[in-house]
Structures are given as structure tokens and as C-alpha cells.
Amino acid sequence: MRPCIRLIPALSAALVGCWQRHDPPGATDPGARPLTSRARPTGNGADPGSDQPERVERPAIPIGSVADSLPFEATGIKLASIAWRTWIYTDTGPMRTRYGYLRAGAIVDARGPAIRNEGCAQGWYRINPRGFVCVGKGATLDLTAPAVVQSAVRPTRGRGLPYLYAIAGDNLPAYYFKLPTEPQLVAEEGPDIRRKVLVWRQRVTTLGLDKLLGEIGSPPDFLASGEELAKPYGTFLRLHNAVTAGQAASDSGFAIVRVFEWLDRVWGLTTELDLVGLDETRLVRPSEFHGTELGPGETLPVAFIENQVAPRYRVGARGELCAEGSYSHREPVKLTGQRRPGGFWETRDGYWLQEQRTRIVRPRNGYPSFATGSRKWVDVSIRQQTLVAYVGDKPVYATLVSTGRGGMGDPEKDFATVRGSFMVYSKHVAATMDAEDDKSDSFNLQDVPFVQYFHKGFALHGTYWHDEFGKMRSHGCINLSPVDSAWLFEWTDPPVPNDWHSVLNKERGTVVYIHG
């Protein structure tokens, strides 16, 4: 099979086999004999024969069990992730499974006392809203640990891309693991480095990309002292030279959490705690395209403008249509469903729009059996390149997407999107993907945003490397614009709790229905 874009091997094994139990960093499989908490009385209690109400004993809750993992108010204990994936477990026993994971730098409230057993020598802690985390190689109570401090910048959720992104340029960036001295920089990059940096700065300013960088300050304290970056447990370790650890692959994408200046060069610190010179990259300007929410009283159809502009019309005094302004390329326009001769549709803002300049998402003629009540589901049309989010039979969001460029082909042979009814089985705020299986079309994309897997390696996800939504473009996944992917990620089930990086579905995820 050749799925859209494949997870890096470590994550693929974790997700494709997510129901298999694996050790978390710092934990081992063998569990200890289950402990039990003392029974919690619900009455006042009394000796037999007294006139006091009889004490009613609740069943004992085994310590470290699923029932022992309940939401709690903060106690002052904090736990931090120091691994690329710090797994959150359902319980502390030998048959535990996973709820999801934290990403390095995440700090969460924890509740003790620590539960020590053969599976976790330093102790399990409960976290909100559920689950247990093992303190060890994957997590710590020391909030000053280097991996915690260096990964302190968290992803932005709900508005668009979670990070600043860049893509490797013609000269592949080197990965630095600490700040170089000037002689080291020249030795690594060549004597022409100053000129290249100046040309890049001028281009960035001319294109208006400097706004993406924000205020460029000095290096953070943990770099200014000359220390090496502390790679989170579970990230790929490359061979070190003097100050670098190899070069990025072609078509690599980088998720940047900090931008600063050093030796007159602008540097980016990636989510994987590598330093790259941004003059060797192309900064990503996020797509401004997005779909539209459908509020109370609103429904399909919705039109998307396919030309660069499309005139809009008012009805004149004699019933004629008079041009008055225009709609812009890919702008979503809500329609009432009313039509008039000549292929004109009435818009909900009181105008008329000609159909030939649009792609119209029409109401469905019928609904699948699962489209009942308040159940959420996502409807994807490959031929139309559209996505509609529904609650029962009520559409609540409509947009354009990019599915597999193999069209209606066989997903086992072509870069086509799988068809059928599926369920979201895991969600990730961001996940690294590559295309190792297809050497003719390789890429390595760090932290693809808002990934929602629904079948094997197929996912709904945000996209930062192209802006062609409405056209078949992907390796089989369903590409969404940054704004659309952020909206859909927060809307679908299962929800990802604040500060978590991922959840694995334990109940009923949102249905993804894909057809021609």
C-alpha cells in the first residue's frame, strides 16, 4: 500500500499498532500486585444495635486502576514531559493501554502519592483529566530540567498553524546542536555566509515575510552560555561534528518555535531542538483560504469562487440584475437555494451570483445511516474536492480540500484516497511525516499540523507546503488549510485535552465518510 504520507518509523509503529502495549519511557511492563484504597464510607456509621444510621461501605477502589484516575483540582504538584512522546496510561497494571501522550516541555498538574511498582520504579502520577504518567526517562518533577526549559514554547491551537514553518531551500540547512563561534560558522557555511544572509534578509523584507518572524531578539539563556541542546528522549540522534549534526534532507519542512539573531544571522529553533539558519530556508506564508461555518438557520448550498474574481449582482428596479462589486478567489459564499434563469443563485447577503464561476456544495439527496441525532460526522467528496462537517443531518461547516492525486484510483496502487466509512482513531496536535517508501517523490515534513488518523496511514491534516485546496494534490491524505484543520481538530471526537499532544480513541470517534 502507498498511503498519503507516512509517519516516521518510530511514530508509525506507535500508532499503527496503538492497541499493542509498549513500555513508556521510564516504565517497564511487569506490574505489581494491585493495591487498593480504603473503603470510603457514605453514612455516619454506628455499632450494631445503636440508633445511628448504619454505615454503608463503598467497594474499595484499587489504587492505580482506571477507577482511581479521576479529574482533580490542582494540588501544587507539577509533572513535565522530557520525551518526544510521554505516554499517558489508563492504569498502572501490567495490562494497561494508552490514552495518548504529552510532548516534551508540556507541564501538567499531577496528583500523588506516587505509585511505585515493577512497571515504574520512580512512581506513577495521576494527571488531568485522566490517566497515569510514569516519572523516569519520559517525565520529571523537576521543572528546571533542560529538555523542559528548552521546549517551553507550546503549539498554538484553534486559530491556524501551531508553529512558524520553513522549508529547506536549494542549499540544504545544517543542523546545529549549539551556537557556533564565528570561525566555526565560516568553516561550516563557507566564507560567503555574510552575503547570503544579507540577500535573504532583503528578500524576506521585500516579500513581507519579516512579519512572520516577529521581533527578533537575542538567543535564549540556555543557548547563550554555549551549552548543547538537550534532545528530548525518543528523538532521532545524529552524529555530531564540531557544532553540527548533518544536513536536512531535500524538501524538508521545519516547525520553528523560537527565532533569534546570532553572529548577524537569523536562526530558528525547531520543535525537535535543532538549530537551523533560516537563510537556508523558505519561510511559509500560511494560506489565507478557509471554509465557512453554518450557523443556526443556515444550511447548504455554499459556493466557492473559482475565478480570481466573480461579479455579484443586485436586482434593479425593473427586475434586471445590475453588477455591484465582486467576490474574491475561493471566497465562500452562502446561498439561499433560490435560483433564476441564466444560472444565477441568490446569496444570503442579498446578492446574486453566477454559477459558472463557482464550485457549489449542494445539499445531500440522502444521508448515511449514522447521520442521526447529534452524532458528528465528516463528509468528503473526492470528485468535488469538498468537505462538509455535519451534526446529524445539519451541516455546520463547508470547505475545499485536497485529496489524493490518484483521484478515484486504487489506494493500494496509486496516490488515491481510500473510500468508505471510517472513524477517527487518533489525533495529534502535530506529527512528523515522510515518504520513505516513494523515493521518486520524497519529503520529510516536521510536525504536520492537526493530524487525525482514520484508516491505517490515511489522515485529515493541515498543510503548510501548498495552497491548492480544491485540487487533488496529496499522497492520499485529506489536506486542509491551516484555519480549516485547526477548526476541525477542535470539533471532532475524541477531544485532545489542553496540554496533551495526542489522544488515542477509546470510545466512538467522529465518522469520516469518503466517496466519489
N, C-alpha and C positions, 0 to 999 in steps of 0.2 A: 504494500500500500504506500502511496505517496501523499501523505496528508499535507495540509496547507503550509504550515511551518512548524518545525519540530522543536520540542523542548530540548534544551541542553541535556546531555545524558543523565546527569545526576537528578535533575528535576523530573525528567520523563519517568525515570524509574519510580520516583516517589509518587507520581500522580497516576500514571497508567496502572500501577499496582497499589493504589492508595488504600485498598482494603487489606493489604498484607501488613502484618505488624513488623516494623523495623525499630531498631533502637534509636531513641533520640540522642543527640549529642549529650554525653554525660550520664546516660542511662543504659542499663543492661536489661535483658529480658527476664531473667529469673525473678519471680515475685516472692515476697514473703507471705507468711500466713496472714490472712486478712485480720485487721484489728477492728474492734467495734467501739462505738461511742456509748457512753452510759445512756440508759433509757431516760427520756425526758418526760416527767410527769405532766399530766394535763389537769389534775384535780388537786384539792388541798391535801388529801391523804389522811388516813387515820388507822388506829389499831382496830382489829375486828371487834365488833360489839360496841364501838363508840358511836356517838350521834353525829360524827363528822362525815362528810361525803366520802365515799370510797375512792381511793387513789386509782386512777386509770393509767396504766403504763403503756407508752407507745413502744412499738417494736424498736429494737436497737438499730441504729444506723451504722453500718460498717464504715469505719474511718478509711478514707481513700477510695470509697466507692462512688459510682455515678450519683447516688442519692446524697452523698456528702459534698457534692460540688454544686453549691447554690450561690446565687448572687449575694454580695455582701457590701456593707459600707466600708469605706477606706479605714484601715487600721493604722496607717503610717508606715507599714512595710511596703517597700518597692522592690520589684524584680525587673531586671533588664536583660534583653536578648544580646548575646555576643556571637551569635551564629547566623549564617545566611538564612537558615530555617531552624528556628527553635520550636519543636513540635509541642502542641498542646494536646494532652491526652484525656480520654474520657474518664479514666480512673488510674489507680496506681498498681493494679494487679497484673498478673502475667498474661492475661487475655485482653489487655487494654487496646483500644483503637484510637484513632486521631480525630480531633475536631478541626484542626487547622494548624497554623504556625504564626509565630512572630518573626519579624525581620530584625537584623542587628540594629541596635540603637533604640528600639522600642522599649519604653519604660511603662510598666503596668502596676496597678495595685495588686498586692498579694496578701494572702491570709494564711497564718500558721495555725497551730505549730507545724514544723516540718515533719513530714512522714518519711522516715528512713527505712528502706528495705533493700533487698538484693538488687532491685531494679534501679535504685538511685541512692548512692551512699551519702551524698550531701543533703538529700532531702527534697521531697516533692512539696510544692506550694500550690494552693488553690489560686486561680485568677478569675477575674470577672470577664464575661458574665457566667462562665462555666469552665471546667477543665482544670488540669493539673500540669505544672511545668517542673521539670527536674533541674535543680541547680547543679551545675557542673561545667562541662565544656560548652554547653549551649546557652546557659543563663547564669546570672550572677546577682548577688545582693549588693555588690559594690558598684555604685552608680558612677564612680570615677574611673572605671576600667577603660583602657584606651579604646577598645572597639565600641564602647558605649558613647564616649565623648566624640570620637571621630565620625560616628554615624548618627549624630544627634538630629540632623535635618530630616524631617519626616516628609513623606509624599503628600501632595495636596489632593484632596478628594472632592468630587462633586461639581467641579467647575470646568475641567478641561484636562490638559496633560498634567500628570502628577509631578513631573520634573521638567527642567530645561533639557532639551535633547540636541545632539550634534551627530553628524555622520562623517565618517572618515573621508578625507579629501584624496587628491591624487598622490600626495606624499603621505604614506601611512604613519599615523602618530605612534610615537614610542610610549610605552607605559613606564612612568616614573614611580618609584616607591618612596622617594623623599625628594626634597628640593635640592636641585644641583647647585654647585658653585658656578661662577661664570666660566672658568676653564672646562668644567665638566659639561656644561651646556654646549659650548662650542665644539668640544670633542664629539658629543653625541649628534648634534644637529648640523655641524659644519659652520664655517666662518660667515656664511651668507645669512645666518639666522636673523640678524637685525633687520636686513632689508625685507625678508619675508614677513616678519612681524609687522613692519610698517605698512606694507602693501595690504596685509589682511585687515589691519585697523581701519585703513582708508576705505576698503571695500565694505566693511561692516557698517561704517558710518553712512556711506553713500546709500546703502540699501535699507537703512533704518533699522538694522538688526541690533544696534547697540542698546535699544530699549529692552531687548530680551535679556541682556546681561545685567541690567540694573546698575547700581552703584558698585564699582569695582574697588575693593579695599585691599588691605594687606593680608598676607597669609594668616590663617588661624594659628593660635598659640601652639597647638600641638604639632605644627609643621615648622614654625619659625625657629624652633630650637634645634632643627636639624635631625629630628628623630625620624625613624622609618614609620610608615603607615602600618597599622595593625590590621592585617586582613582578617575579616570575620571567619570563624570556623566554618568550613564547608565551601569556601570559595576556591577557585582554581589558583594554585600557586605556581608561578612561572619561575624559571631560573633567573637569578639575579646577576647583573653585571655590576658596574660601579654604582650607578644610580637608576638604571633602567632594568626592566624585566621583559624584554622582547618588544615586538610591534603588534599593533592591531591588524586583524585580517582585513582584506578589502571588503567594502560595503558594510563595515561595522557601524553600529549605532551605539551612542553613549548616552546614558542618563546622568545628568550633571546636578549635583546638589550644592556645590559651592563654586564661586568664581572669584579669583583674586589675581593680583599682579605680583610678579617676582622677576627681577632682572629685566624689567621693561617688557616682559611677556605676560599675556593673559592666560591663566591656567584654569582648568576645570578639574574638580574632584568628583569622580564618578561614584555611583552607589556601591560599586564593588571595591571602593577605596584604592583606586588607581588615579594617578595624575596624568593628564594629557594636555599638551599645548594646543589651545583652541585655534591657533593659526593654521594647524594641520587638519582642520575640520570645516564642515559647512554647518552653520547654526540652523536649526529647524525653526521656521516660522510656522506656528500651528495653523492648520486650516481654520478658516472662519465659518465654514459651512456647518449647518446644523439643521435638524428637523424641527418639528413643532409639536408642542403639547396640545391636546384637545381637551378643553375644559368642559364643565357642565353645560349641556345644551349644544355642544359642538360634536360633530362626527365627520366621517368621510363623506364626500371626496376631498382630497387635498392635492393641489397641483405644485409641481416643482418646475421652475423656469429653465428651459434647456438652452435657449439662445442667450447671448450676452445681455440683452435687454428684451423686454416684451411690453408693448404698449398696453395701457389699461384704459378703459373706456367708461364714460358716463352716458346715461340715457338723456338725450336732449329733449327740448320742449315738444318736438313733433315725433318723439319716439325713436329718433335716429341715435346711433352710437357716435359719440364725439371723443377723440383721444384726449386724455388728460393724465399726463405723467407716464411712468413706466415701472415695471418690476425688474429686479436685477437677476443676474445669472444664479440659478439654483435656489433662489428665494422660495421658501414655502408659502403657498397662498391657500387659505382655507376657502372652500367653496360651499355654496348653499345646496347644490344639486340642481338648481334651476338652469335651463338652457334656452337659447334662442337660435333661430336659423343662422347659418354661417359658421357653426361650430363655436359659439360663444357660451361661456359659463359665467354665472353670477358669483361674485366673491362675497365673503361675509363682511367685507368692509365697504360694500355698496357699489363696487365697480363691476365691469365685465372684462373677461379675459378670453383670448382666442386659443382654442385647444391646440392648434398646430404648433404652437411654440412651447408646449408644456409636456411633462410626463405626469399623468393623473393617477393617483392611487384611489381606486374606486371602492365603494362598499362591497363586501363579500355577498355572493348569492346564497351561501350557506355556511355553516360552521361545523368544525370537528366536534366529536362527542365530548371532549374535555372542556369546551368553551361554555362553561355553565357557572352560574352564581358569581362569586367574587374571585374565581381562580384566574391567576395571571398566566398569560402565555404570549409567545412572540411568533409572529407570522412573517416568514421570509419568502419572497418570490425571486427566483433566480432569473427568470426572463425579464421581469420588471426592474430588478436590482433595487427592491424596496424592502423595508422592514416596518411592521406595524406592531406596537405593543397593545395588548388587549387585557381588559379585566372582564371575564365572561365574554359577552358579545359587544362590549363597549370599547371602541378604540380610544386609546389615551395618548398615543404618540405615534408619529409617522415620519419616516426619513428615507434617504437614499443610502445604499451600502455598496460595497464591492465584494462579490463572491468570487469563487474560483474561476480562473480564466479558461478552464476547460469546459465551461458552460454546462450543458446537460450531459456531458460525457460521464464515463465510468470513474468514480473516485479512486478505484483500485489501480487505474492505469494512467489517468490524466490528472491535471491540477484542477479537479472539479470538486464542487461542494457536495457533500453527502446529502441525500434527501430522505425524508421521513419524519417521524415524531421522536423527539429525544427529551432529556431532562438535564438541566444544568447540574453537573455533579461536582464541580469545584470552581472556586472563584479566587482570583489573585489580584491584588492591587496593581502589581506589575510582575512580569515573568520574562526571563531571557529566552529567546528563541533563535534557532539557526536552521540551516538547510544542508546539513552534512550529507544527507542521502542523495542530494542532487548537485553534483559537482559543477554542472554547467550553469547553475543559477544559484550560487552560494551567497549567503549573507549571515551575519551574526548580529542580532539586534538586542541590545541590552534593555531589559525592563520594558518590554512592550506593555502599554498601559491597559488596565482594566480587562483582564483576561477572564473569560467564562467558558470553561470546557463543558461540552455537552455530549460528545461522542469521540472516544479514542483521542486522537490529536487534533480534532476539529473544535474551534472555539469562536465565540464572539469576542472581538477585542478592538481597542482603539488603535489608531495608525498614525505614525509621525513621519513615515518615509514617502508617502504620496498623498495627493489631494485630488483624486479622480473618483470620488464617490458617485455612484450611479453607473459605473462601468465595471465590467468583470476584470479583476486585476490580481487577485490573491492566489496563493497556492492551494486554496480550498477552504481556508477560514473565512469568516464573515467580517470584513473590515468595516469599522465605523469611524466617523470623525471624532476628534477629541471630545467635543461637547456631548455628542450623542453617546459615546461609550461611557463617559462619566455619569450621565443621567441613567442609562440602562443598568449600569453596575449597581447603583444605589437602589434601583427599583426592583430588581429581580430577587428571587429567593434561591438559596439561603442568604440572609444578610451577613455582611462582614462587620463584626463589632469594631468600634473605634480602637485604634492602636494595634489591632490584628492586621496581618498582611494577607491572610488567606483563610478560607473555610472549606472544608470538605462536606459534601451533602450527607446528612444523616437521616433526613426525612424526605419531604416531597419538594424537589426543586422546581423552578419555573420551566414550563414546557417550551421547547423550541421546535416549531413546525416549519419544515423547509420543503418547498415544492417548486414546480416549474413556473 
